[in-house]
């Protein structure tokens, strides 16, 4: 997240941005509820069109 968004913005994305791919949860919520980090990262990649080299 930090490489893609920068440290400050990555924190904001994780706590504030609701992703449909995560069932309407934020990254922080999904991780707290036990969703695997790889699954969360895939959702972030799909939503924000993360470059292939960071996937």
Secondary structure, DSSP 8 states (H G I E B T S, - for coil): -HHHH-HHHHHHHHHH--BGGGTSB-HHHHHHTT--HHHHHHHHHHHHT--GGG-
